[in-house]
Amino acid sequence: MKVPTLILGVGGVGSELILKVARMISDEQMKNIRLAILDTDANDINKIRNSGLPVKAIQISSDSTVGEALELDKCAREVWFPVHPLLLPKPLSEGAGQVRAIARLCFNAALRSGDFQPLHDAINELKRLTGGSTKQVMRVIVVGSLAGGTGSGIFLGLGMYLRKLLQSSAIIRGFFLLPEVFESAIEDEGQRNNLRRNAYAALRELDAFLMRSDGVLPDRYSSLRMEFSKPGSYDWEDYQVAPYDFAFLFDGQNLDGSCLPSFESYKEHAANCIYAQSIGSISAKSNSSEDNVILNLVAARGRNRYCGAGSAILEYPYEDVREYIALKWAQNSMSQHWLAADQVVEDKKRAHQRKLDEGYTDAEFDDIQEYIDAVESSENGFQKMIRAQ
């Protein structure tokens, strides 16, 4: 049985990665997979909806401004949102603008408004696939960047929301790009620093809530909370659950210090890793390995939930292989058709030589003309064509 798999992209980069993965998935594989993206930028949402690919697009921002959203969100306004006059007039539908708090504000508003219904529909479709005799937990993969505003602002809340929704019936993994990956695409040092700040804050939060769920958070952080809107309500609650089982982090360098040549190369690499580990032929082994690491997690007190990932592509020399096959075909054609009569002569020569070797001193060489005539007058289509020419 194929594992029911939900793959979610968050933010602009997450949306791009989802589209790349979607193009790798066959029609047969898609029967057990659902794809969706969550974004604040209306322009990126429209690109997804016009792509022609089976990806559900969920816009978590409205046409209101930051200030208008804060008027409806007392907890954000009074507790955690960095209220600033320059942020208040910003339209939410134009994206988070590298500000994580704006994305979280949009996430809460979307929860209150019931905008996650397409996500619930995808989950229910996958749950129906688990109704057979073999029970297998759903795999959920959240994909995005921790450097921008939207991905780093909602990845934690989304992981917790999915955990609360699915309880123990899912294994949730995150695949996240880190700031160094963007350095070939962003030259402005001020923007680079902002990406680093976002990722640093996002990783600190992720680590803290993973420790809280594993029971190893230091006592001085016992008051740690992250409150979200209750779906369809203005009330709030703290999700006391682990956001992710494993987090795969993509940095700019590998263990040898080597880098990929471009930002596009990093996105291709990440998409290949997501596909290979979640959908491709090795995914079953990967899933089995994750199911059996509980003793290691206990031994490490949950501190080994972070992972790296690598991919490789075996490229055949297509042009060389094609030329080789063509030449072999031509060689076989020459041997089998043009030289048919010659082959008869060679066979008769070998038969005559065997008789001589066996001591038949009076062995005569057969008159092979009749055999050649038989070949040339045969019903072989190639021979007929030659005679006609």
N, C-alpha and C positions, 0 to 999 in steps of 0.2 A: 504493500500500500504506500502511495506517495504521501509525504508529510504535508498537511495543510499549512501554507506559508503566507503570511501577510507581510508585505514590504512597504514601508512608509518613508517618504522623503520629507524632510523639513527644511524650509528655506529655499533660496535660489539654487545653491549648490546641490542640496538634497534632491531638488526637482530634476536637475540635469542628470544626476547619477541614476535616478529612477528611470528616466527615458533611455539611457544607455543600457541599463539592465533589461528593460522591457524589449528592446530590439534583439536581445540574445535569446529570449525565451521562445520555445517552439509552441505551436498550438496545443500539442499533447501535454506539455508541462503546464501550460496556462490553466488547465482544468483544475489544478490544485493550488493555484497561486492567485492572490489578489494584490493589486498595486494601488497606492494612493499617495497623494502629496498634500501637505499642509503648508500654506504660505500666506504672508501678509501682503505681498505685492500683486495687485490686480493684473498687471501686465504679464507677469510670469504665469499666473493662473490661466490667462487666456492662451498662452503658448501651449500649455499642457492640453487644454481642451481642444485646441485645433491641431494637435499632433497626429490624430487618427489612431493613437495607441490606447489599449485598454487600461487607462489610468484614471482613477477617480481624483478629481481636483477639488480640494476643500479650501475655500478662502476664509481665513479666520479673522480678517479685518473688515471693518465696515466703512461707510462713507463719512463717518464722524471724525472729529479731531481728537487729539490726545486729551485736551482739556474737557471736551464733552464726555469722553469715556471715563475720566476721573470723577466727574460729577456723579456717575452711577456706581462708582467702585470705591466705597468708603474705606475698605481695608487697604487697598493700594494707595489711596490718597494720604492716609494717615500713618501707614506703617512702613511701606517699603519702596514706593515709587519716588525717584529723585525729581520732585516737582521743580520745574525751572521755566521761567517765562518764555524762553525760546523754543521749548518743546511743546507747549500747550497748543499752538495753532497748527501743528503738523498733522496732515491728513493720514489716517491710519492705512488707507488703501494704497498708499504709495510705498509701503514697506517700512521696516523698522529703522532704517537709516543707521545701522551699526549700533543701535541702542538696545541692549538686551531687555531692559525693563519695558519698552514699548511692545515687544513681541509677547512678553508675559501678560501684559495688560490686554492685548488682543486675544490671547489664549483664554483668559478668564471670561472675557465678554462672549467668546464663541461657545464656551460651556454653558453660560446662562441662557444663550439664545437657541440652543439646540442645534448648532451648526455641524455637530459631529455625526449626524444621522447617516451620511454616506459611509463613514467609517464603521458604524454599527452594522450597516447592511453588509459590508464586506466581511465582517467578522461572523455574522450569522450565516452567510453563504459558506464560509469555511467550516463552521461547526457542523453543518449538514454533511460534510464530507467525512466526518469522524464517526458516522453512525454504523459502520460495519462491525464485524466480529473482532477486528484488531483495533485496539484503542491506542491512539498516539497523540501526544500533546501538540498543540499548535506551535509553530515557530513564528515569532514576530521579529522583524528586523527594522530598526530605525536608522535612517541614513541621512547624513548631513555634515555640516561644518560647525565646529565650535568657535570659529573665528569671527563670523559675521554676527548680525543682530538677531535674526529670526531663529536660526538653528540653535544657537547657544542660549537663546531666551526661552525656548519652549521644549527643548529635548528632555529636560528633567521632568517637567510637569506631564509631558506626554507619556513618558515611560511609567510614571507613577499611576496615571489615569488608566493606562492599559492593564497594569498589574492589578489594580483594584477591580477593574471590569472583568478580567479573565481569571483572577485568583491564581490557583496553582495549575491551571489547565494550559499554560503557555510557558515557553522559554523565550525570554526577551533579550535580544542582542542589539548592541549599537555599533555602527561603523561611522567613525567621525574623523574628519580631516582637521589637522592642526595648522597653526599660522604659517609655519615655514613653507608649507606647500604653496602658499599664495605669493611668495616673495618674487617669483619670476613674472608674475602678472601685475603686481603692485609695486611701483617704484617709490612712491611718496613715503618717507620715513614716518611721518605723523600717522598715516593710515595704517602702516605696519604695526606701529606701537598700539594702536587701538585694537587691532586684531589680536595682538598678544594679550592685552588686558582682558578682552572678552573670553579668550580661551583659558587664561589663568583662573578667572573667576568661575567659569563653568566647570572646570576640572576640580577646583576646590569644593564646590557645591556637590558635584557628583560623588567625590570621595567621602565627604561627610555623611551623605545620606546612605551610601553603601555601608559605611561603618555603623551607622545607626541601625540599619536593618539586620546587620550581622552581630549586633550586640557588643561591638568593640569600640564604640565611640567614647573618648575620654569624658569623665564625669563633668568637667568644666563646660562641656558643650551640651549638657543634658536638656537645655531649653530649646535646642534646635528645632525649628518648625519651618514648613513651607505650606502656606495655606492657599487653597484654590476654591473657586466658586463651585458650589454644588450644581450639577446639571439642572437647568431650568429654574434656578433659584438665586436669590441675592444673599443667601446664607453661605458660610464658609466652613471648610473642614481641612484638617491636616491629614494628608495621606500617609499613614504609618506603614508604608510598604517599600520594598526595594525597587528602584527604578529599572535596573538592568541586572541580568545574570552575568553577562560578559560585555566588555566594552573594547572594541578593536580600534586602535588609534593609529592614524596614518600621519607620520612625520615626513619631513623633507629628505632625510637621509636614512640609508640602511645601516646595518651593523659595520659595514666596511667604510662608511662615510661617503658612499656614492650617492649622487642625486640623479633624478630623471631630468630630461632636457627642457620640459615645459610644464605649465600648469595643466594643459590638456592631457599630457602624459600621465600626470598624477590622477586625474579623473578617470582616465581609461584603466589605470592600474586598480583603483578602488572599485570600479564597476566589475572588473574581472574577478577580483577577490570576493565581492558580494555574490556574484553569480556562482563561482566555483564552490563556495562554502555553503550556500543556501539552496542552490538549485541543481548545479551540475552533477556529474557522475560521482564525485568524491563527497557530495553533501551527506550521504547516508553515513559514511564513516565519521565525518565531522560531527554529525548529530549524536552518533553513538558515543563518541569520545566525551562530549559535553555531559551526556547522561551519566557518565561513570566517574566524574571528577569530584564527587561529593566528599570523599575521604581527604583528597588534597585540599579542598576548601576548608574543611574542618581543621586540618593540620596547620594551615597558613592563616587561620582565623579570618578567612574571607579576603585576605589581602592579595590574592592572585586572580582577581576578576578582570585584570587588564591584559590585553593581548596585542600582539602584532599580527600582520598578515602579509603574505607574499604571493605573487602569481608569476607564472612563466608561460610563454606561448611557444609551441613547437611549430616552426614554419618550414614547410617543405619547399625545395627549389622548384616551383611550379613550372617555369619555362624549361628547365633542364629535363624534368620528368616528362613533360609533354614531347620534347624533341626525341628523347630516348624511346618512348613508346611509338612515335611515328616511324622512327628508323627501324625499330624491330618489326613493326608491321610490314614495312617495305621489304625488309630482308626475308621475312617469312613468305611474303607474296611471291618474291622472286624464286625462292626455293621450291615452293609448293606448286606454282603454276608454270612459270617460264621454263623451269628446269625439270619438268616432269619426265620428259623423254631421256634427258641426261641421267636422271636417277635410275631409270630402267637399265641403261647401259652399265652404270656403276654396279648395280646389284648383280647383273649377270657376270661381270668381271670378277667380283668377289666369289661368286658361286663356282666359277671355273677354277679359280686359284685354290679354293678349298679342296676340290677334287685332286688337283696336282699335289697338294700338300699331303693328301691321304694316300698317295701312291698310285693313283690311276694315271699311268704314263700315257695311255692311249686316249685320255680325255680330250674331247673336241670342244672347241669354243662354239657355244650355241649360235645359231643364226638368229640374231635379235631383231632383225628388220621387222619380223611379224609383230613383235611386241611394241616396237616403236609405232608401227602403223596402227596398232590397236589403241595406243595412247592418243595418237593424233586424230583418230576417227571416233573417239569416245564421245559421250554425251556431256563431258565437262564444258560448262559454259565459257570458261576462259579459252579453252582450245578452239571452240567453235568461233569465238571472236577473232582469234589469230588467223584461222583459216580464211575467214571472211575478208580480213584485211589483205 
